[in-house]
Amino acid sequence: MNFITELFNPSARFQNRYAEQILNRFQFLPGPSERVALASRWVEPRGLTAMLAAESRIAVTGALGMGKTTTLNYIAWSLAHTLRNQAEARVPLFFSAGDLHAQALPRITDLPRELRLSQNLAVQCPRIFFPNVFQTGRAVVLIDDADALPPDVLTGWLREFQNATVIVSAAMPLDGFAEFRLPGWHDGDIQTFANKWNASNAAAFFAALKASGVPRALSSNPMLLTMLAQIWQPEQPLPTRRAALFGQFAALVLGDADETLKMLEGVALAVQRDKPASNEFLAKARGFMRAGKNRTAEFTHPLWQAYFAARALREAPSLESLREHWGDPAWREVILFYAGLGDAPELIDALRSHGDVVLTGHALAQSLQAPPSTVTQDLVERAWADDGSAIDALSEMQIDSVVDAFAAKLKDKDPVTRARAAKLLGQLQLDRGIEYLLPQLRDVNADVRDQVVLSLGHSRTERVIEPLLVSLRGDPRVGTVDTRMRVAAAQALGEIASDKAAPALLVDLQLGEPEVRAAAADALKRVNSTLILKPLQSIATSGDASAQEYARQILAVLNSRE
């Protein structure tokens, strides 16, 4: 956008300055660490671009620390980067539900209210700018923590945005939105992150994760892996439990500032008890807090509030301060950090007596206490009955005997039982389960083989790629082609989305059976690699009609990143 255009066009002038403010606002990763450019550390979640290209209403979901807010921040930043250079580019509008008043949500006609624009920039906004942006379909509305708004209020507000793309973050799926659940990082993502963070030490850091036995519950979580990278020192073991990781990271930031630590503990417990914190604490918070509404302060992430609150409660002589909150989701992470900060037999016994076996399982995973067999067995039974929360608890507990028990059912005579066992081993996402799943690729039952392939696609290790490529190619010693297996393998490779699978997928895009071509095309839309662009461009001009059409579709998705 040139100087002359800005001079005679107030909307163009405002648009350029608006883009600059968005770029500055989301330039750095949030949190109590050195200022790190978001774009330099960004690892795109697998499948995000394909979802953004396919849907206009998207809810980004995931557990705490998986990067929901960071994903929205990056989308806003990247759109603003394009907006600064292209007059008709899409325009990001970022709202945080915590900053909004549910009874007076901003309408299109009175924007830029609630967009956190500087006063100087707000007065430069032409009245027609935002109405025109919505009317022309250029608006991309981003709402962080949308599930904090009452559902009926959110639904009514979104009627204002019928011509806009709306992307929200939420803990759980929302009605009317396509869910994009953040998949967590596998080995390839970790290696990409490590190279971006510190290329010269990337291999050593990755080796340290393996040598220290850092569980997938930590290394697959972007926030926790970022903290691991920041505290890592050569020749020093990394922490394997979340509370220990938070303790080491806090010590790195605070040093010997015990007074600040005690302040953060007291403030966190007060905020946890719904008492607002004054913004006077910001000056001493060392980046663990940020400005809130009405001259208040809040923690930069809910996990930091929970950690410091749990530290404060550890000073109490009994569990009475926690007992009244057993069933309150807002206190769940406080309870889990409490379990991880030291011996917790009284807490574990209290949770068991309360009857919350899933929370008990998660608390056991955080603590140093060995899990009672009755808890494990109860969780196993619930998991077999398809209770997702029990599966999550068992995954975090990482009990070898549980994996072995499910694996034993892979030998059952009943194919339904074998398929259920394969499904559970995939949902656990533990590397030990891979050893049992790989031989079952040769199961005599097609349904079981499909489930095994699907479960391998959920794996967080890239060692499953070669076996899946073998399944995609098929066994030349067999006279018939197992198209069904080939389709399943292409779909699984799409879940992993590694560029190592791209050459084989490109071949099947051109030469595979119709069903395999479609699956290969969907998989390639998820591969975040520039290496496939030239082959796809070639196929788009020289392949047969079907291959050309698929290539054009994939290129349209990949080019939508720009």
Secondary structure, DSSP 8 states (H G I E B T S, - for coil): --HHHHHH-HHHHHHHHHHHHHHHHTSB--SSSS--BHHHH----TTHHHHHHH-SEEEEE-STTSSHHHHHHHHHHHHHHHHTT-TTS-EEEEEEGGGS-GGG---GGGTTTTS---HHHHHH--TTHHHHHHHTT-EEEEEETGGGS-HHHHHHHHGGGTTSEEEEEESS--TTSEEEE-----HHHHHHHHHHHHGGGHHHHHHHHHHHT--HHHHTSHHHHHHHHHH--TTS----SHHHHHHHHHHHHHTT-HHHHHHHHHHHHHHHTT--EEGGGGGGSTTSEEE-STTEEEESSHHHHHHHHHHHHTTSSSSHHHHTTTT-GGGHHHHHHHHHTS--HHHHHHHHHHT-HHHHHHHHHHSSS---HHHHHHHHHHHHTT-HHHHHHHHHHT-HHHHHHHHHGGG-S-HHHHHHHHHHHHHHT-HHHHHHHGGGGG-S-HHHHHHHHHHHHT-SSGGGHHHHHHHHH--TTSSS--HHHHHHHHHHHHHHT-GGGHHHHHHHHHHS-HHHHHHHHHHHHT---GGGHHHHHHHHHHS-HHHHHHHHHHHHHHHTT-
